[in-house]
Amino acid sequence: MKPSFSYPELISLIDDRKVAVAVSGGADSLLSMVLLKELGADVMAVHGCFMGVEKSKKAVAGLEVRCAELGIDLHVFDFTAEFNKMVIDPFVKDYLDGNTPNPCAQCNPQIKFGVLYESVRKLGAEALSTGHYVRIASHEKYGMMIARGAEIGKDQSYFLSLVPKEKVLNAVFPLGNHSKSETYSELERRGLRIPLPTESQEICFVPDDDYRPFLMGRNIKLPGAGNVVLSTGEKIGHHQGLWRYTHGQRKGLGIAWKEPLYVIEKNLEQNLLVLGTKEELGAFGCIAEKVNFLVDFEKWPETVHIQTRYRQRSMPAKVRLDGDNLVFEFVEKHSIPTPGQIVAAYTDDGAVLGGGIIRNALLEGK
């Protein structure tokens, strides 16, 4: 069968443009910068401090050395205030509203492809490059698109589904055809030390990836205890605040029962944590808001493949537009999508059609 995609060579995506590479201090962005430099691109390096300049000292010091060795100018920006306003504050509010937020949903469009993107344009850069494992692809039906990276286990297209089309398709992703192991071996072959060699944690601003102590340390009033009930309404215990739980959670519920129970709903109005059995854990679909279209909706197929979590295989769903929202009806019943998380929609061959934020799950069938 004739493939739907062709992947332009990296050199053609550079196209004599001045490229700013967003470097964090990690392996991925470092290799991206090196590859572009070796291809002869006009490259500058940019580093954003999101949690204070002091916390970025080690990364900046290491990047200064690497950039000097490579003959690349490094520009450092302090976006701490913007990061707090656009990422951390919404993250906290989402938990108070009963959601389970994905801060990357805010960071990529608002910070990396927002304030950082605008800052590098003022420096004369015509494109922004990052170390994401995604590819720019030319689709025979939809034109230029963002598509999954070659290594499915590392593919990060899910996290870019909310970035506006005009920005994400103007970006350069040198690692789209690489694997993570190749990234390390390529840096080692060149004798380049990584300024921050450890892998970044899941949520960069939350110590030990535990959001609960982080929220308790924010000096805000957190919702208090309430009742735990079954889906039948039977009371079986107490919870210590709905913000401590997420949809689908099984462990850490503090409820002894004859069979495993899972969080199937958080009722904010009545402050109830609703638990159910594994059989009750399924959903028939979800509604997404704050939708970002990377392909005009009228061109979408009736059935798309969606991903409601990062570490999840895509699943088929019928899709329709309801006002400004997207309604996804799963072809087969699936685990409950989590409000606050991203839902990314794909073609059957891995191109990103768009994405949105899950507002709620559809727990009843047609």
Residue pairs with C-beta under 8 A, 6 or more apart in sequence:
3 349
4 139
4 140
4 141
4 347
4 349
4 351
5 137
5 138
5 139
5 140
5 147
5 349
5 350
5 351
6 137
6 138
7 135
7 136
7 137
7 138
7 147
7 176
7 177
8 136
8 138
10 35
10 36
10 39
10 172
10 174
11 39
13 136
13 172
14 36
14 39
14 41
14 127
14 172
16 42
17 41
17 42
17 126
17 127
18 42
18 43
18 44
18 124
18 125
18 126
18 127
19 36
19 41
19 42
19 43
19 44
19 125
19 126
19 127
19 128
19 129
19 172
20 43
20 44
20 45
20 46
20 75
20 120
20 123
20 125
20 127
20 128
20 129
21 29
21 32
21 33
21 36
21 43
21 44
21 45
21 46
21 128
21 129
21 130
22 29
22 46
22 47
22 48
22 112
22 116
22 128
22 129
22 130
22 131
23 29
23 30
23 32
23 33
23 45
23 46
23 47
23 63
23 74
24 47
24 59
24 131
24 196
24 200
25 47
25 58
25 59
25 60
25 62
25 63
25 194
25 195
25 196
26 131
26 194
26 195
26 196
26 197
26 199
26 200
27 131
27 183
27 184
27 187
27 194
27 197
28 131
28 132
28 133
28 175
28 183
29 130
29 131
30 66
30 131
30 187
30 192
30 194
30 195
31 131
31 174
31 175
31 178
31 183
31 186
31 187
32 129
32 130
32 131
32 173
32 174
32 175
33 43
33 45
33 70
33 72
33 129
34 70
34 186
34 187
34 190
34 192
35 174
36 43
36 129
36 172
36 174
37 43
37 70
37 71
37 72
43 72
44 72
44 73
44 74
44 75
44 120
44 123
44 125
45 63
45 67
45 72
45 73
45 74
45 75
46 74
46 75
46 76
46 77
46 116
46 119
46 120
46 123
47 56
47 59
47 60
47 63
47 74
47 75
47 76
47 77
48 76
48 77
48 78
48 79
48 111
48 112
48 116
49 55
49 56
49 60
49 76
49 77
49 78
49 79
49 80
50 79
50 80
50 83
50 87
50 111
50 204
50 205
51 80
51 83
51 204
51 205
52 78
52 80
53 76
53 78
53 80
56 76
58 195
58 196
59 195
59 196
60 74
60 76
61 195
62 193
62 194
62 195
62 196
63 74
63 195
64 74
65 195
66 192
66 193
66 195
67 73
67 74
69 192
75 120
75 123
77 116
77 119
79 111
79 115
79 116
82 110
82 111
82 115
83 107
83 111
83 205
86 106
86 107
86 110
86 111
86 114
86 115
87 103
87 106
87 107
87 110
87 111
87 205
88 103
88 205
90 101
90 106
91 101
91 103
91 106
92 215
92 218
92 220
94 100
94 101
94 340
95 101
95 211
95 215
95 243
96 220
96 222
96 223
96 243
97 268
98 242
98 243
98 266
98 268
98 339
99 338
99 339
99 340
100 246
100 247
100 338
100 339
100 340
100 341
101 340
101 341
102 340
102 341
102 342
103 203
103 204
103 205
104 159
104 342
105 159
105 162
105 341
105 342
105 357
108 159
108 160
108 162
108 163
109 162
109 163
109 164
109 167
109 292
112 128
112 130
113 128
113 163
113 164
113 167
113 168
113 171
116 128
117 128
117 167
120 128
126 170
127 170
127 171
127 172
128 167
128 170
128 171
128 172
129 171
129 172
129 173
129 174
130 171
130 173
131 174
131 175
132 149
132 156
132 157
132 159
132 160
132 173
132 175
133 149
133 150
133 151
133 154
133 155
133 156
133 173
133 175
133 176
133 178
133 180
134 146
134 147
134 148
134 149
134 155
134 156
134 157
134 160
134 173
134 176
135 146
135 147
135 148
135 149
135 150
135 173
135 176
135 177
136 144
136 145
136 146
136 147
136 169
136 171
136 172
136 173
136 176
137 144
137 145
137 146
137 147
137 351
138 144
138 145
139 145
139 147
139 347
139 351
141 299
142 295
142 299
142 347
142 351
142 353
144 169
145 169
145 294
145 295
145 351
145 352
146 157
146 160
146 161
146 168
146 169
146 294
146 351
146 352
147 157
147 349
147 350
147 351
147 352
148 155
148 157
148 346
148 350
148 351
149 155
149 156
149 157
149 175
149 176
149 177
149 178
150 176
150 177
150 178
150 179
151 178
151 179
151 180
154 179
154 180
157 344
157 346
157 350
157 352
158 307
158 310
158 342
158 344
158 355
159 310
159 342
160 168
160 352
161 292
161 294
161 342
161 344
161 345
161 352
161 354
161 355
162 290
162 292
162 342
162 355
162 356
162 357
163 292
164 292
165 292
165 293
165 294
168 294
169 294
175 183
178 186
187 194
201 208
201 209
202 209
203 209
203 211
205 214
206 214
207 213
207 214
212 244
215 222
215 243
216 222
222 241
222 243
223 241
223 242
223 243
223 268
223 271
224 240
224 241
224 271
225 238
225 239
225 240
225 241
226 238
226 239
226 241
226 242
226 270
226 271
226 272
226 273
227 235
227 237
227 238
227 239
227 271
227 272
227 273
228 235
228 236
228 237
228 238
228 239
228 253
228 255
228 272
228 273
228 274
228 275
229 235
229 236
229 272
229 273
229 274
229 275
230 236
230 261
230 274
230 275
230 276
231 264
231 265
231 274
231 275
231 276
231 280
236 255
236 257
236 275
237 254
237 255
239 245
239 254
239 273
242 266
242 268
242 271
242 273
245 253
245 263
245 266
245 273
246 263
246 338
247 263
247 264
247 265
247 266
247 336
247 337
247 338
247 339
247 361
248 262
248 263
248 281
248 335
248 336
248 338
249 262
249 263
250 260
250 261
250 262
250 263
253 261
253 263
253 275
255 261
255 275
259 277
260 277
260 278
261 275
261 276
261 277
262 275
262 276
262 277
262 278
262 280
262 281
263 273
263 274
263 275
264 274
264 275
264 276
264 280
264 281
264 336
264 363
265 272
265 274
265 363
266 272
266 273
266 274
267 273
267 274
281 335
281 336
282 333
282 334
282 335
282 336
283 330
283 333
283 334
283 335
283 336
283 337
283 361
283 362
283 363
284 329
284 330
284 333
284 362
284 363
284 364
284 365
284 366
285 317
285 327
285 328
285 329
285 330
285 361
285 362
286 308
286 328
286 337
286 343
286 358
286 359
286 360
286 361
286 362
287 322
287 325
287 326
287 327
287 328
287 358
287 359
287 360
287 362
288 325
288 326
288 327
288 328
288 343
288 355
288 356
288 357
288 358
288 359
289 324
289 325
289 356
289 357
289 359
290 356
290 357
291 324
291 325
291 326
291 354
291 355
291 356
292 354
292 355
292 356
293 353
293 354
294 352
294 353
294 354
294 355
295 353
295 354
297 321
297 354
300 319
300 345
300 353
301 347
301 348
302 318
302 319
303 316
303 317
303 318
303 319
303 331
304 316
304 317
304 319
304 328
304 345
304 346
304 347
304 353
305 314
305 315
305 316
305 317
305 345
305 346
305 347
305 348
306 314
306 315
306 316
306 317
306 319
306 328
306 343
306 344
306 345
306 346
307 313
307 314
307 315
307 343
307 344
307 346
308 337
308 338
308 341
308 342
308 343
308 358
309 338
309 341
314 346
315 330
315 331
315 332
315 334
316 330
316 331
316 332
317 328
317 329
317 330
317 331
318 328
318 329
318 331
319 326
319 327
319 328
319 329
319 345
320 326
320 327
320 329
321 327
325 356
325 359
326 343
326 345
326 354
326 356
327 362
328 343
328 345
329 362
329 366
333 365
336 361
336 363
337 343
337 358
337 361
338 358
339 358
339 359
339 360
339 361
340 357
340 358
341 357
341 358
342 355
342 356
342 357
342 358
343 355
343 356
343 357
343 358
344 352
344 354
344 355
345 352
345 353
345 354
345 355
346 352
346 353
347 353
